[in-house]
């Protein structure tokens, strides 16, 4: 696991299979983002059988096969899509191409699990909504900052148990290290990556909807800017937004590509959840200057103030639940509407954002 490079951060958990070998066969198509490794790790640990991989780049395929020696390189995408044994395709292609891949996957009768952000335009989202309604198949999204972080999973369990009462506000910070030398060219081109709020902002909005129990929300205000990476004029290294949910809960989040080199991980991601009877703080990847390990959670309510160190203690139930949802036509891992609503709101936040440059001049995008 590469803790200094968020693009190749691929958590590993304990084996917790919900199916037997060969019962749920999956394939990987599109290796443009390293999150594909975390996606496959989670599914394999839940019992999925990884059969195929395909990417146009043979070097990426060779690296993937080193990690998963059981996988077969396919000669084409079609070879995978025409295999009736494959139940789900996981993909982490270029962000702007994820929708088209998903449409093809569902047309072949398979479920789709894509890296975030799943879309770069609202038009793509509408195509996906129509396709899922038409086929009844899953279009799942790897919102990893909640689904693949044990402290974030535990926070949801505490809220469900009533530990902090009704959620009033969620504050989120999602800083990342840019690592510009190792990034592909598409990472810096707006057409392909969609913008910072569309990209890493999607994690924050999904968490807000989940922790607050909201069905919908309104983007009240959003901003984007490029403060440091002027050699990439289409890149945005800062973004923030404020939202109000349909149940009255509020949200502020900040995302950036400004993590300094002195930090021992790729980003000091945190979430603070305020309830009517207490609050939770999640320090996901590090407790700076104290503990290089992640998954720290702090709980304060009427009964206690408590610190939980959760690495290796909670697991990642989403992946097993997703497999069972695909097999049983249920929605226990994440509803399709929640999946798409998080994507919709990040696209709206991106579309309506004010642009702030390093001279602090504000312009409408």
N, C-alpha and C positions, 0 to 999 in steps of 0.2 A: 504494500500500500504506500503510495507516494504522497506524504503529507505536505510536501512543499509545492505540489502541483495539483491544483484543483481539477484540471482537465482530465488527469489520469488517476484521480482519487477513486478507488474501488473497494469499498468496505467488504469485509468477509465476516460471516457469522457462523453460528453453530448449525450443523445439519439438523433440519426439522422437517422431514419429508411428509407431505400430505397425500402423496401418490406413490405407487411402486415404479420401479425401473421400466421405462417404455410406455407407461400409461399416459404420459403427457409429453409429447415430443415437440421441441422448439427449434427454431433456427435464428441465426443472426444475419441481417442484411444491412450494410452500411456501417462502416467503422470510422467515420470521420471524427467522432468525439469519443474520448476515452471512457465516458460513462457507460458505454456498452459492456464493459467488464463488470461494473457494479451491477448492472441489470441482469447479466447472465449469472453472476455469483448468487444473487438473491433467488433467482428461479431454480438454479441447480440445487442449492441448499434446501429448497422446498420440495425437491423430488423430481423436477423436470429433467428430461433427457435431451441434451444438446446434440443435434444430429448434423446440422449443416451450418456453413458460413459462406457468405459471398460479399465481396467488395471488388471494385474495379482495380484497386491498388493491391498488387500481389504481395508487396512488402507488409502491408497491414494484415493481410490474411495470414502470412507466415508467422507474424508475431502473435496473432490470435491463436493459431494452432499450437504454439509453444505453451501458451497458458492453458489451453483446453485440448490436450492431445487426442481426445476421443472424437473430436469434431471432423467432419469431412468437408474439404473445400469444394464448393459447387462451381461449375463452369459458367453458370449464368444465374441471374435472379429467377428466371423462369423455371429452372430445374428445381428450385426450392418450392416455388409457388405451385407447381404441378404435382408435388409429392403429397398425396392425400393423408399420409401419416402425420404431417406437421399440423399441429393445432394452433400454434402462436408464432408470430415472427416478431423478434425484438430488433429495433433499428435505432442507430444514432448517426444518421447521415447529416449532411449540411442542413442547418435549420430550415431554410426556405424550401428544401426538398422533402421534408418529413411528411407533409400532407399528401403529396402525390404518391409516395411509397405506401402510405396507409390506405389510400383509395384502392391501389392495386392489390394489396394484401387482402382487404375485405372482399374485393371482387372475386378472389379465389377461395372464399369461404373460410378464411383464417382470422383469428384474433390478432390485434396489433398492439404492441407495447413500444412506445417511442420515448426517446429522451425528451426532456423539456428543452426549450419551449416547443410545443407541438406544431405551432403555426407562426407565421410572420405577418399574416393579414387576416382581417375579419372575413374576407371572402373565402379563404381556405377553411376557416372554422365552420362556416355555413355548409360547405361541401361535406365536411366530416359529419356534421349533425345529420344531414340528409342520408349519408351512406350508412351510418349506424342505425338510423330509423328504418331504412330499407332492408338491411341485412340482419339486424338483431345481434350483431357481433360487437365485441368489446374494442374500444379505442382507449387503451390505458396509457398513462403518462408517468414517467419516472420523476416525480417531485421528490428528489432524493433528500433534500434538507429536512424533511419531516419523516419520510418513509424509511430512510436508511440511516437514521440517527437514533440510538437507543434512548437517549435522554428526551428527545422530542416525542418518541412513542410513549414513554412513561408519563410525560406531561399530559398527553391526551387521556391516559388512564386515570390520572389524578383528577382531572376536570370532570370526567364521566362519573367518578365517585363522589363528586361534590366537594372536593378538598378546598376550593377557593370560592365557592358559590357560583353566581352567574357571572360570566365573563363580560367585562365592561370595555376593556381595551387590550389590544395586542400591539406591542412595539417590536419591530424586527430590524436587525442589522445583518447584512450579508456582504461583508467585504471579501474581496478576492485578490490574489496576486496575479498581475497581468502576464508575467513570463513571456514577454513579447518575442523573444528569440525562438521559442519552441512552438509558437502558434502558427497555424496555416493562414494563408492570405485571406481566405473567406471570413475569418474571425473579425477582421477589421473593416469589412464592407457591409454597409447598412442593408443592402438588398438581400444579403445572404444570412446575416445573423439577427436582423430584425430590430435591434436596439436594446439597450441595457434593461429597460423595464419589461420589455417583451421576453428577454432572456432570463437573467437571474432574478428579476422582479417577480417572475411567475412563482417561484418558490415561496416568496413572502406572502403573496396574495392567497395562495392555496392554504398556507398555514392559518392565516387570519380567518378564512371561511370555516376551516375545520375547527379550530379552537373556540371560536365564537358561536358555532352552531348555526351560522347564517346560511340562507339559501341564495341571497343576492346581496349586492352592495353597489354603491355609487362612488365613482372616483371624483373626489372633491377638488383635488389639486395634484399636479405632478410636474416634476422638473427633470431635466437631463443636462449634461454638460461634458465637455472635454477639457479638463484642467491641466493635464500633464502630457498626454500622448499626442502632441501636435503633429508628429510625423504621420499620423493616421487621421486625416481630417474627418472621416466618416465614423470614427470610433467614439463611443461615449464611455467615459470612465467614472461617471457619477450619475446617480439618479435617485429620486425619492418621490414618495406619493402619500397622500392622505385619503382614506376611504371611510365611509359610513355604511354599516350593514343594515339590512332590512329589519333587524331586530334591535337596532339602536347601538350596537357595539361599534367602536371606532378603531381605526388602525393608522399607524404611521410606520413606514419602513424606509430604510436607506440601503442602497446597494452601491458598490464601487469596485474599481480595479486598482486600488491604491494601497494595498497591503505592503508595508515596509519590509525590507529584507531581514530586519532583526527578529521578526516573528518566526517561531519555529514550526509554523504550519502555514497553509495557503490562505487562511482567513479566520479571523476571530468572530465567527458567526454566533450571534446571541438572539434570544427571544425572551421578552418579558411579558407575562400575561397577568393583567390585573383583574381580579374578581371582586364581587361584593363582600367577600369574607376572607380575602387573602390574596397572595400573589405568588407567582412562580417565575424564576429566572433560569433559563437554560443557557449554559456555556457549552456549545456543541463540540468544538474541536480542540480547545485548549483552555486552561485556566492560567492566564498570563502571569509569568514570573513565579508561579507556584507549582503547577503540574502540567507537564507537556502532554499528558493524556487528555482525551476529550470526555464527553458524556457526563458533565457535571450538572446537577439540578439542585436549585435552592428553593425551598418551600417555606412560606410564612403564612400562618393563619391564626385563628383564635386559640389554637391548641399548642402550636409549636413553631419553632424556627429550626429548619433541618436542612442538612446537606446530604445529597445522595450521589455516590460515585457509581455509575451505571454501566460502565464498559463491560460487555460480556454477560450482563445479567438480565437483559430484557428480551433481546432477540428482535427479529424483523418480521412480524406476522403478516405484513401486507402481501408478500410474495406467495405464500401458501394460500391466503384468502383469494388472491387473483386467480391462481390455478383452479381452485374449487369453483369460483364464480364462472370461469370459462366452461367448466365441465357441467355445472348444474344450473346455468342461466340465472344466477343470483347476483346481488350487488353488495356484498359484505366488505370487500376490500375498499372500494370507492365507487360511488354512483357515477353513471355516465354524465349526469347533469352537473355534478360537482366538478368533475374532471374538466368539462368544457367551460363551466362558469369561471373557474380560475384562469383559464386561457383567455377567455373573452375580456375579463377585466384588465389583465396585463396588456392586452392589445389596445384597449381603450386608453389606459394610462399612458402608453407610449404615443398613441396618435395625438392626444390632447396636451402633451407635455410642453412646457415652456423650456426654451434653451437658454442656459446661462453659461457665458464663456468666462475665461480666466480674468477678464477685466470687469466681471460682474455686471455685464450688460445683458439684459433679458430680451429675448426675441421669441416670438411664436414660431414653432417649427413649420 
